[in-house]
Amino acid sequence: MAEQEAAEAEMDPENPVVRLCAQGMRAETEGRADEARALYLRAWEAAENDYDACVAAHYLARHQPTPQETLRWNQECLTRADRVGDDRVRGFYASLHGNIARALLDLGRPEEARTHFESAARHLGAVPPGPYQDWLRLCVARGLRATATGTPPAPDDPVPALLTRLCARADLEALSLLLPACMGSLGTPEDEERITTVLRMLHAERRLPEPEQHALAEAIRARAA
């Protein structure tokens, strides 16, 4: 977790392990990677319980030389969180499963990775609303798309082409509505309905060029079929 993640998870800043990890993050952002890793290792060595070890293992996983070691430390982090088993770690699980999934992808194990991306998606509701949850949702959605094995989207879906046109025209207002709904979709019925609602809102406004209005109408009709 970054310093923002620690704040979102309501970590105790007076905890010595959390304090060492915060110092490590500062060193990391200032380009002092070796110092950061040393601080994370000190945090691991200072851990006195499973909660402390969970926090330290997460940071250590960020600075491992191989995908195998990254996976090992992320699995250690998840194991320690399971041992804690209370509200202190409830908001960690989406990130923990997402980190394991990305490590598995790096190791060429997409089926296992998808299992963890799905677990991450189920735990997103425990992450406090805000920019960190939004970013984590995008990461999980990207992972689910990368590991999808079912039927691919219809090739005549007008939404991707519409997004391309909006980007080319730098229509930031329309993009600010449609991009988060599309890129953050986890494929649930609720997420699909959110996309449809945004399409309807943009269509009702009737301010886009005619080809884009037509694409909106086509996308709405396709989703209603």
N, C-alpha and C positions, 0 to 999 in steps of 0.2 A: 504493500500500500504506500502511496505517496503521502506527504504530510496532510494533504486534503483528505485522503482516505482515512487517516487516523482521526481527523476531526469528525468526519462523517460517522465513523464507528464509535465515537465518543470514548476514545482511549484516555486513560488517566495520564496527563502530562507529567505528573509527579512520580510515576512509576519509573524506576531506574532503567529498565529495559526499554521502555517506550522513549525515554529521554535519549538513550544511546542511539536508538534507531532514528530519531529525529535529527540528531547530530550527523548521522551517516547520510541521511537524505540531503542535508545542507551541503555536505562534502560532495555528494554525487552531483548535485545541480551545479556546483562550482567546478566540476571537471576533475575532482580528486578521487578517482575511482578506487585506487588502492587504499586510501584512508577510509573511504566509505565501507569497503569490505571488512577492514580491520575493526571498525566500530560495530558492524553487524555481528562479527564473530565474538567481540566482547559482550554484546548483548546476549548471544546464545550461551556463552559461558556464565553469564550473570543470572540466567533464568533460574528461578527457585520453584516454579510450578509449571503445569501444563499450559496455562494461559500465557505466561511469559515466553515459554518455548515456542508456542504457536506464533506469536508476534515476531520473535527473532528469526525463526525458520523461514517465514515469509520473505523477510528482507534478504536473508542469505541466499535464497533461491534466485534472487535477481543477479547475483554475481558468481555464477558457477561456470567453469570452463567448458563443460560439455552438456548437451541436452539430457544425457542420462543423469548427471548430477543435479541439473535443474529439476528434473522430474522427481528425483529422490527427496530433495528438500521440500518440494511442494507437497509430496505425499506425507512427509513428516509433519508439515504444517497442518494438513487435514486431519491426520491421526490425533494430534494434540488438541485440535479444536473439538473433535468428537469426545475426547476424554473430559474436556471442560464441560461441555453439554449444557450450558445455561445461556441466559440472555446476553452475556458479554460477547459471545461469539456468534450470535444469531445472524448479525449483519455481515459476517465474514464469508459465509458459505458461497455466495454467488461468485465472489472474487476467487476463492480457493479452488472451486471446481473449474472456473474459467482458466486459471493458471495451469492446472494439471492438463486440461484439454489442449492448451496451446503447446505445452511441452510434448504431449503425445503426438500432436500434428508434426512437430519438428522431428520426431523420431519415425515418422512414416506410419503411424498407427491410427488412421482416421476413424475406424469404427469405435475404438475405445475412446477416442477424443470426443466423438459425438455424444456418447453416454454422459460424459462430464459436462459438455455444453448444455445438454438437456437438464442436468441437475442444476447447473448455474441458472438457467432460465427459471426453474421452479423456485429458486431462492431469491430472485430479484426483488420480490415484494417485501423482503425483510431489510432491504437497503433503504435508508432514509431518502425521500425525494430530494432531488437537486441535481446539480451538474455531474456529480460523480455517478449517481445512479443512471443518468442519461448516457454518459460515456460507457459505463459498464454494459448497459443494454445494447448499445451499438456493437461492442466487442463480441458479446454473446451471439447477437443476430448474425454478425459476419461469420462466426465460427459455425453456426448452424447451416448457413448457406454453403460454406466451404465443404461441409461433410454430408450434405444432403445426398441421399441415394434413391429417392423416390422419383416420381414423374417430374420432369423439368417444367418450368413455366411455359405457357403457350407462346410460341414464337411470334404470334401476331398481337401480343399484349401491347397496347399503345402506351402504357405508362413509361417504360424506359425511354422510348423515343421522345415522349413529352418532356421528361426530365432533361434530356439532352438539349432540346430546344430552349427550355427555360434557362439552362446553364449558359448556352451560347448568347442569349440576350441579357444575361445577368439580371433576371427578374427575381430579385432577392425576396420580395414579398411572397410570391407564389412558392418559391423554393423553401422559404422558412416554414411553410405549412406542409408541403408535400414530402420533402426530403426526410425529416425526422420520422414521419409516419412510415415511409417505405424502408429506409435503412435500418430503423429500429424494430421492424416487425419480426416477431418470433414465430410467425406462422399460426398464431392462435386465432380462433374466430373473432375475438375482441380486437386483435391487431388488424385483421383484415377489414373489419367494420370501420375501424379508425381511418384506414386508407380510403375506403369508399366515402366516408363522411367528408373527408378533406376534398376529394374529387367533386362531390356535390356542391360544397361551399364555393370552390373556385368556379365551377360551371355557373352557379347562380349569380355570381358577381358580374359575369359577362364583360370582362375587361380585357381578356386575352385575345390575341389575333385569331381569326376564324379557323385556321388549321388546328390551332391548339384547343379551341372550343370544341371542334369536331372530335379531336382525340379524347377530350374529357368525356364527351357524350358516349363515345364508343367504349371507353373503359368502364363507365357506370353501367351501360347495358350488359357488357360482358360479365360484370360481377353480379348482376341481378339474375342472370340466366341460370 
